[in-house]
Amino acid sequence: MELPKNTFKRDLSRTPPMIGTWSMSASPVMAEALGCCGYDFVVLDMEHTPNDVPQALSVLQALAGTPAACLTRLPWNDAVTVKRILDCGAQSLMFPFIESVEAAKAAVAATRYPPRGIRGAAGMSRASRFGAVENYFSRAEEEICVTLQVETVEALKCLPDIAAVEGVDSLFIGPSDISASLGLIGQIGHETVQETLVDAAKACRAAGKPCGILVSDAAMARRMIEAGYSWISIGSDLTMATSRARETLVQLRD
């Protein structure tokens, strides 16, 4: 059996940029539905949701039957969680709150087998199609994509060095945490926050790394694409469902 291809990694720098959305509901059914909507990728969020490893596995399985790629956001830069979620078959990982070169190197090392890293070797896992992929241990990293979240003012200062770490495929600029770091928490539309997001995209381009961002609507998505972002995620299953639910309720109560 062939090693599954990572379409998210392949298309990181494509034109036009990839457009995705966020899975926060911990629902495999909702994730599968999103995957059938035409998005290029769905972010499986384990940082700010109830998703633990068994639940994440169910979402990965659900998305595998759709055209959408899956990007898994980890709860933290933790080698044990990385090992488990990779063994579940995730290929694209996003590491939150990367503030230094040391943290970036640790993230990459957790995704690589020795001698290039510290990932533990298991012969029987979903990642290797339960042992059916030939030479999985020597080939796995070909299809693994490492995205690092740069989401504070201090991290932005280190962005060129973080981007230069071998094995880093992409960077993600987190608008919410950037706004908090600037003392403007929740004010993503503030001029200072928007300028910082544009400057971050320029820094990523200068470093030669594709970068992604989460936006709230199509207008902001267009601005960020013009700024140079390589992949864009719009909203989430929860925001789309609740906004439509509120809109319908308002119409009925008018």
Secondary structure, 3 states (H helix, E strand, C coil): CCCCCCHHHHCCCCCCCEEEEEECCCCHHHHHHHHCCCCCEEEEECCCCCCCHHHHHHHHHHHHCCCCEEEEECCCCCHHHHHHHHHCCCCEEEECCCCCHHHHHHHHHHCCCCCCCCCCCCCCCCCCCCCCCCCHHHHHHHHCEEEEEECCHHHHHCHHHHHCCCCCCEEEECHHHHHHHCCCCCCCCCHHHHHHHHHHHHHHHHHCCCEEEEECCHHHHHHHHHHCCCEEEEEEHHHHHHHHHHHHHHHHHC
